[in-house]
Amino acid sequence: MAYMSQEGYDKLLAELKHLESVERPKASAAIAEAREKGDLSENSEYDAAKEAQAHLEDKINQLKVTISEAKVVDTSRLSTDAVQILSKVEMTNLMNKAKMTYTIVSESEANLREGKISIQTPIAQGLLNHKVGDEVEVKIPRGTIKLRIDKITVG
């Protein structure tokens, strides 16, 4: 089960609708066009179109599973007492005094450019259940960093 925001859930639904109503017909048309070019045994365009369609169908099926297992979290009921999923955490790296802000989200909503990190990441795991003022040591691939939680809000 994947916990996510309503916004993240709506994005998944929109992506699924786009894949089914726009991309799937395109893939079918590409196959039909390649089929018209004759002998299928030596038709690399046909093979490529069939492979692209298979990848598309896999993606559609994966999205359907994610959507069916999704649990939308009512953000109005979340607490800011401790870090949890959908918490927006402002923190300071105590080694270099750099300030960072991340929102902890489900794997499917993660987007580093938007400051959204997956709950699966080492930083998110290290922050979970900690409170404002806590200093936590987080093991990351490059070693260990020490973070101080400065503020928790609902993302």
URJOKA-V54987 format. One record per backbone hydrogen bond with DSSP energy under -0.5 kcal/mol. CO is the residue of the C=O (numbers start at 1). NH is the residue of the N-H. If there is no record, write none. Layout:
co={CO CO}
nh={NH NH}
This chain:
co={1 2 4 5 6 7 8 9 10 11 12 13 14 15 16 17 18 18 19 22 23 24 25 26 27 28 29 30 31 32 34 35 39 40 42 43 44 45 46 47 48 49 50 51 52 53 54 55 56 57 58 59 60 61 62 63 64 65 66 67 69 71 73 74 75 83 84 86 87 87 88 88 89 89 90 90 91 92 92 93 98 100 102 103 103 104 105 106 106 107 111 111 112 115 115 116 117 118 121 122 123 124 127 130 131 134 134 136 136 138 138 140 143 145 145 146 146 147 148 148 149 151 153 153}
nh={3 71 73 9 10 11 12 13 14 15 16 17 18 19 20 21 22 23 24 26 27 28 29 30 31 32 33 34 35 36 37 38 42 43 44 47 48 49 50 51 52 53 54 55 56 57 58 59 60 61 62 63 64 65 66 67 68 69 70 70 2 4 75 77 78 129 87 155 89 104 90 153 91 102 150 151 100 94 148 97 93 91 89 105 117 86 119 109 110 110 114 116 115 103 117 111 105 121 125 126 127 128 130 83 134 136 149 138 147 140 145 143 140 138 147 94 95 136 92 150 133 90 88 155}
